Amino acid sequence: MYDKRLETFITVADVGSFSKAAEILYISVPALSKQITALEKDYGLTLFSRGSHGSRLTKAGLSLYKDTKELMAFSSAALSRAAFARDDSRVLLRIGNELLAPAFGLQPYLESADSGSRFNLQIYSFTDDFNQSDYLYRKIGSSLDGVATLLSTHNLPADLSLLPLQKIPIGLFLPIDHPLLSEQTITVSQMNNVPLILPSQGNPILDEMHDYLRRSLTTPVIYRPNQFYSIDIFNTGVSEHAAIIASSIWDGIHPSLIFRPIDWHFTSTYSFVYAKDASPDVLAFVNDLRKARNELAKTDSRIIID
């Protein structure tokens, strides 16, 4: 059940002050403080550490803040989708998509299948700063009709199906003045003594890449931040003048980084994940994707055929 006091909590967290939040909400400070105190008491939580420098979120408060912001965003998106659905004769589908893995990966298939005339796709973006494949997969079949993703699918739940679409090259994102940019394709041996950034995802492909680089490089210099790919990873590459090992689907994500392919066998797979017991509309959409994929595979070797 939604607790309206969460809106007060979010306002305090956003401005970092009870008095400023009270002004925004047009209530007295004691009335606001009473709401927050009651919220904490009812759920056995301490949400803020109060001090002379304002009110700061505790660990529990930060967790609640992130989840509540997502809940509020999803509620707003739900109302927008309802408004679209009211006036649109096309079938409404809700597709999850990583912010750093653009949904334009679906575009060639939709154009080939002419699905745009039959389906109204609403994109629900999610962040890439925590291990969320399980979290996302649980939404499929309820709040999401499917997910277009580069996320690992090695632990795909038994009630979900996977439609692989395309192999995406994995290469190096290099700062614009990096000496390796003189090469159009990078060999593994050229990566010796080059600071490399490769995130840790608990992903079999990434783990295999780490092992391969340790075996293949005589002087490996590999940073393994314990996080997913995020814009912070690319900013770090620029500030540290390091090369980032990543999928080419992110080409152009940072103006100071240029992508170069690596001459090796590693790729990432762009896939569409959906429920095995999906509705007839979702299955019709998946069938359109499959037909378009098989047609495109005749002229593009990167396209995957089952």
Secondary structure, 3 states (H helix, E strand, C coil): CCCCHHHHHHHHHHHCCHHHHHHHHCCCHHHHHHHHHHHHHHHCCCCEEEECCEEEECHHHHHHHHHHHHHHHHHHHHHHHHHHHHHCCCEEEEEEEECCCCHHHHHHHHHHHCHHHCEEEEEEEECCCCCCHHHHHHHECCCECEEEECCCCCCCCCCEEEEEEEEEEEEEEEECCCHHHHCCCECHHHHCCCCEECCCCCCHHHHHHHHHHHHHCCCCCEECCCCCCCHHHHHHHHHCCCEEEEEHHHCCCCCCEEEEEECCCCEEEEEEEEECCCCHHHHHHHHHHHHHHHHHCCCCCCECCC
